[in-house]
Amino acid sequence: MSALAAVWLTVVLVVALRRHNVWTWMGYAVLVAFSVGINLYLLLLVASHGLTLLSLPGIGWRHRWHWLLASAAGSAVATPVLLLSARQSGQIGDESLSVLRWARNVVVNQWFLGGTPTVNFPGSVFESLWKPASVALACVCWLLMLYALLRIVCSDSREGLRYWLSWLLPPILLPTLAIGIYSLLVHPMYNPRYLTFTTPAIALLLGVGLRLIQWRRLQVSVGILVLLLAAPVYISQRQPYAKNGTDWNSVAMFVHEHAEPGDGVYFSPRYPSNSPTVGLTLRRIAIAYPGDFTGLKDLTADVSGADSGTLDGYSKLLAGSMDNANGVKTVWVIRRLDYPVDAARADDALLRAAGYSAKTVWKGPLDIVVGLSR
């Protein structure tokens, strides 16, 4: 959606520059508000449009002032979304970003890999193929873009040079550098998929490079090579657990198919906690797929997300919630596979002491579901 918004935001800007009437600039303002509403980082694309107008030949200050007014109006309309988004920045996480990791993401992940499985799927031809394919794809595309830039720089037409560079480079460089440098120096805010809106400019630059290849056979061969290298990445992203191995849908389906009304469910904490209350648990699966958990008794639920103003709400530890298991014949335990062994054993010991024993087990790429009965 952000890439689509970026395309039409740029198209409407081109139309506004050509027609230069109040309706086209109003349309640009509306699209700015809509775009920022769906992705805060699209403000950087709007800013890159400003750099484009500053560097384009033949663009007067009248056009630039109209762009500035339209951009300011659209941003003002989107201000409530901006303020709300700023309060939710913690969802991105606080994992530190090194220069090397950022560079690797920019070179490969941001445009040529995206979100792919972080776990292996035995028996799948794409278990390892997408990894070398993505690196090879990145290498070929970077060479193609470098070729395009060299041809543009070496062009005899200085006006044509400035035109192409003015439209292609700001949407690529400004968002990437601004978010990257801020993440390195201030607070981690970088995520490759949040910069998807820069992809149309990359695609255009690749198209320019391909078009400028003089030998027809080589041109066709490079195009086919890009498609062949992109195919494993494309297909790998459309596997059941493509997004970082997430198996929430499968967990919810398994519980729905095997649990009975009145059964208990224990959403394990994401990480062990010494506090009597826990904020982050696997209850997010039930939040994402509530219908599959209807009729089940949440043993550790304490304060709902609605009442606490949070996504997850708050839970009690299992040790302080065993009274809720009175009269419950079957309990479904949902926890991460990488949950610390000692913490998992402590929870299992509490359930065994209450008379429960494991009867059913399901394992996914990230999570495990254990059905215990007594």
Disulfide bonds with the S-S distance in Angstrom:
none
